[in-house]
Amino acid sequence: MADEFAKGFTIFVTAGLAWMTLAGWYNTPSFEGAQLVGADPETGLTVYDTAALVLKDALFWFAVLGFVTFVFVIPLLRKARESYQGTPEIPE
């Protein structure tokens, strides 16, 4: 179980850091207003800016879903399979 937690936490930290970097670049118009969660810019975007905004959204969902998958879903499925098969948690 610790291996899944390490994988999930690594995904969460790396994708979250990349998301925060891109959100800081594109969603912080001023330090007094909304930061990181402000509205995406809509005018004057190049192809690279558009790709970065798509990557920002993809990284956010990868961080959330990757963490949930490795920390909750995979261990729950393993426990359900063990109890369904009737195998003990620690073999004797």
C-alpha positions, 0 to 999 in steps of 0.5 A: 500500500505504501508503494501506491501512496508514493506513486500517487503523492509523486503524481500530485506533487509534480503535476501540481507544481507544473499546474501552479507554474502555468497558472502563475504565468497565465492567471495572475494579472496582478498581485492584488487580484485573483491569483492562480485561479483567475480567468484564463486570458482570451485575447492575444494568445499564440499557439504556444499560449493556447497549448500551455493553457490546455496543458495547464488544465490537463495537469490539474486533472492528472494531479487530482485523478492520479492521486485519487486513483493510486491512493484510494481506487487501487487499494480498494480494488485490491482489498475487494479482490482479496475478500472476494477470493477469500485469500488472507491479507497476510499469508500463513 
